[in-house]
Amino acid sequence: MTRIAVVGAGAAGLGAAYALRDIDAEVTVFERREAVGGRAATHRRDDCTYDVGANYCKDDDERVRDLFAGELADGLVDTEGPVWTFDADGDISEGRGDDARKLTYGDGLATLGERLRETSDATVRTETEVTGLARDADEWRVEFESADDPLAAGDIRADALVLTPPAPATAYLLDRADWDGTDDSLRADLVEAAADVSYRTLLSVALHYPQRTDLPYYALVNSDKNHELGWVSREECKPGHVPEGESLLVVQPSPEWSRHRYDDADDEIAVQAADLTAELLGDPDRYQFDWADVVRWRDALPDSGADADVLDRGTDADLFFAGDWVAGEGRVHAALRSGLETGERIAERY
Ligand SMILES: Cc1cc2nc3c(=O)[nH]c(=O)nc-3n(C[C@H](O)[C@H](O)[C@H](O)COP(=O)(O)OP(=O)(O)OC[C@H]3O[C@@H](n4cnc5c(N)ncnc54)[C@H](O)[C@@H]3O)c2cc1C
C-alpha cells in the first residue's frame, strides 16, 4: 500500500488528506499543535466562541462551495452584516462592494478542520512536530517528536511527502533535510522558491464586553493600510458565537503595529488595542473590556505565491506542496483548494 505523509493539519494538509481518502493508501498527517485547522482557529471562553485566526471562509470557489453544500454543511453559519471600511483618519464608510457569504461554524471555524479530519481516512497525529526529513533511495523518512510524550519520538517511511506549513517553515524543513546526490540542485531550488515567500505578522486580539451596542456592520477593514488597526469585527454577528447582550470584538492591528508589539505582554497589547478600537468606533464603553485573549501569528498572511513551476519539479522526488503560499492567496478557501488539488495529483500518480 502506498504510504503518504502530510506535514500540517491546516486547511491545506487536511484538504490533501480528504482528496486521498478514496485511494488505497496509508495517509499520516502530522500536526505540531493540539488542535487541527491551523490558522482557521477558534477559542472558547465562558459562553463565547470566537475565531482568532481566519475570521471566515468564503465559498466563491466551486470546489469549496460543493464541499460546503455537502459533507461540510452541517453546522455552517453565514455571518450577518456587511463589511465597512475606514481610512487613516478613522473615517468610516459604508460597504466595500463585497456580498460573498462569510462562512464559519456555529462552534467556530476550527470545525472545518475537525470535519475534514473526520471525513478523511487519514491517521492524524496531533501534538507531533516533524523535526527532520531524509531522502533514502526512493522513499522519504519523516522524523517526528511528540509534545505530549517525550518518549514517542520516532520516524516513518513514506512513498510521497506533502509539505503544507507556511513557506518559511517549509523552507526551513527542506533546507535541513538529509537529501543529497543528484537531487541536490532540486532541493536548493525548492528551498529558494519557498524562502522567497514572505509573510506578514499579525496579532489577533479578542476583547469581550459585558454589554452590546447595535451597529450596522459586521466588520470594519482599513482601506488605505495607513491606520494602526487593520480590522475590527463583531463575533456576535456569527450565529451561536456570543450570548445575547454581550459583545466580543476581534481586533487585528496592522502588520507594522503587530510586528512592533509582538513580544509585549498580553495585557499591554489588549489595553492598547482596546484604546485604538474605542477611538475608531467613537465609543467610550470600548475602553473597558472585561477580558481579552491575545493570539500571535508570526506567519499570518503570505505576501505572494511561490513559483509553481519550481514546486512542480518536486514531483520527481515524490515531494508535493500545498497551502496558501502555494495558491498565492492568504485565504482558507484557497488553502483548502490547494490541498484538494495536491491530493488529487498524488491520487492519480500512485
Ligand atoms: C489573523 C488572521 C486572519 C485571517 N483572516 C482570514 C479570513 O478572514 N478569511 C480567510 O479566508 N483567510 C484568512 N486568513 C488566512 C487563512 O487563515 C490562511 O490562509 C489559511 O488558514 C492557511 O491554511 P494552510 O493550511 O495553508 O496553513 P496553516 O493553517 O498554517 O496550516 C499549516 C499547519 O502546519 C502545522 N505545522 C507547521 N510546521 C509543522 C511541523 N514541523 N510539524 C507538524 N506540523 C507543522 C501548523 O501548526 C499548522 O497547523 C487569516 C489568517 C490570520 C492569521
The ligand as an SDF file (V2000), in Angstrom:
LIG
                    3D

 53 58  0  0  0  0  0  0  0  0999 V2000
   -5.1850   36.7220   11.9210 C   0  0  0  0  0  0  0  0  0  0  0  0
   -5.5570   36.0640   10.5960 C   0  0  0  0  0  0  0  0  0  0  0  0
   -6.7140   36.4430    9.9340 C   0  0  0  0  0  0  0  0  0  0  0  0
   -7.0960   35.8280    8.7340 C   0  0  0  0  0  0  0  0  0  0  0  0
   -8.2920   36.1400    8.1570 N   0  0  0  0  0  0  0  0  0  0  0  0
   -8.7360   35.3910    7.1350 C   0  0  0  0  0  0  0  0  0  0  0  0
  -10.0960   35.5000    6.7000 C   0  0  0  0  0  0  0  0  0  0  0  0
  -10.8930   36.2460    7.2660 O   0  0  0  0  0  0  0  0  0  0  0  0
  -10.5000   34.7070    5.6660 N   0  0  0  0  0  0  0  0  0  0  0  0
   -9.6590   33.8160    5.0740 C   0  0  0  0  0  0  0  0  0  0  0  0
  -10.0810   33.1030    4.1500 O   0  0  0  0  0  0  0  0  0  0  0  0
   -8.3780   33.6710    5.4850 N   0  0  0  0  0  0  0  0  0  0  0  0
   -7.9020   34.4160    6.4950 C   0  0  0  0  0  0  0  0  0  0  0  0
   -6.6410   34.2320    6.9840 N   0  0  0  0  0  0  0  0  0  0  0  0
   -5.7170   33.3340    6.2450 C   0  0  0  0  0  0  0  0  0  0  0  0
   -6.0150   31.8460    6.4520 C   0  0  0  0  0  0  0  0  0  0  0  0
   -6.1480   31.5760    7.8400 O   0  0  0  0  0  0  0  0  0  0  0  0
   -4.8650   31.0280    5.8770 C   0  0  0  0  0  0  0  0  0  0  0  0
   -4.5730   31.4540    4.5660 O   0  0  0  0  0  0  0  0  0  0  0  0
   -5.1950   29.5170    5.8280 C   0  0  0  0  0  0  0  0  0  0  0  0
   -5.8040   29.1020    7.0300 O   0  0  0  0  0  0  0  0  0  0  0  0
   -3.9020   28.7750    5.5730 C   0  0  0  0  0  0  0  0  0  0  0  0
   -4.0980   27.3780    5.6330 O   0  0  0  0  0  0  0  0  0  0  0  0
   -2.8600   26.3970    5.4110 P   0  0  0  0  0  0  0  0  0  0  0  0
   -3.3350   25.0240    5.5620 O   0  0  0  0  0  0  0  0  0  0  0  0
   -2.1580   26.7910    4.1480 O   0  0  0  0  0  0  0  0  0  0  0  0
   -1.8090   26.7760    6.5670 O   0  0  0  0  0  0  0  0  0  0  0  0
   -1.9770   26.6040    8.1400 P   0  0  0  0  0  0  0  0  0  0  0  0
   -3.3840   26.7880    8.5260 O   0  0  0  0  0  0  0  0  0  0  0  0
   -0.9520   27.4820    8.7580 O   0  0  0  0  0  0  0  0  0  0  0  0
   -1.5980   25.0720    8.3930 O   0  0  0  0  0  0  0  0  0  0  0  0
   -0.2770   24.6330    8.4790 C   0  0  0  0  0  0  0  0  0  0  0  0
   -0.1750   23.6880    9.6770 C   0  0  0  0  0  0  0  0  0  0  0  0
    1.1350   23.1160    9.7110 O   0  0  0  0  0  0  0  0  0  0  0  0
    1.4720   22.9370   11.0720 C   0  0  0  0  0  0  0  0  0  0  0  0
    2.9280   22.7790   11.1200 N   0  0  0  0  0  0  0  0  0  0  0  0
    3.8870   23.6940   10.8230 C   0  0  0  0  0  0  0  0  0  0  0  0
    5.1100   23.1620   10.9410 N   0  0  0  0  0  0  0  0  0  0  0  0
    4.9260   21.8680   11.3410 C   0  0  0  0  0  0  0  0  0  0  0  0
    5.8200   20.7900   11.6370 C   0  0  0  0  0  0  0  0  0  0  0  0
    7.1550   20.9240   11.5370 N   0  0  0  0  0  0  0  0  0  0  0  0
    5.2890   19.6000   12.0320 N   0  0  0  0  0  0  0  0  0  0  0  0
    3.9500   19.4350   12.1270 C   0  0  0  0  0  0  0  0  0  0  0  0
    3.0590   20.4320   11.8570 N   0  0  0  0  0  0  0  0  0  0  0  0
    3.5420   21.6200   11.4540 C   0  0  0  0  0  0  0  0  0  0  0  0
    0.9560   24.2130   11.7280 C   0  0  0  0  0  0  0  0  0  0  0  0
    0.8200   24.0620   13.1400 O   0  0  0  0  0  0  0  0  0  0  0  0
   -0.3760   24.3970   11.0140 C   0  0  0  0  0  0  0  0  0  0  0  0
   -1.4380   23.7790   11.7100 O   0  0  0  0  0  0  0  0  0  0  0  0
   -6.2410   34.8290    8.1770 C   0  0  0  0  0  0  0  0  0  0  0  0
   -5.0840   34.4500    8.8490 C   0  0  0  0  0  0  0  0  0  0  0  0
   -4.7450   35.0470   10.0530 C   0  0  0  0  0  0  0  0  0  0  0  0
   -3.5130   34.5780   10.7840 C   0  0  0  0  0  0  0  0  0  0  0  0
  1  2  1  0
  2  3  1  0
  2 52  2  0
  3  4  2  0
  4  5  1  0
  4 50  1  0
  5  6  2  0
  6  7  1  0
  6 13  1  0
  7  8  2  0
  7  9  1  0
  9 10  1  0
 10 11  2  0
 10 12  1  0
 12 13  2  0
 13 14  1  0
 14 15  1  0
 14 50  1  0
 15 16  1  0
 16 17  1  0
 16 18  1  0
 18 19  1  0
 18 20  1  0
 20 21  1  0
 20 22  1  0
 22 23  1  0
 23 24  1  0
 24 25  2  0
 24 26  1  0
 24 27  1  0
 27 28  1  0
 28 29  2  0
 28 30  1  0
 28 31  1  0
 31 32  1  0
 32 33  1  0
 33 34  1  0
 33 48  1  0
 34 35  1  0
 35 36  1  0
 35 46  1  0
 36 37  1  0
 36 45  1  0
 37 38  2  0
 38 39  1  0
 39 40  1  0
 39 45  2  0
 40 41  1  0
 40 42  2  0
 42 43  1  0
 43 44  2  0
 44 45  1  0
 46 47  1  0
 46 48  1  0
 48 49  1  0
 50 51  2  0
 51 52  1  0
 52 53  1  0
M  END
$$$$
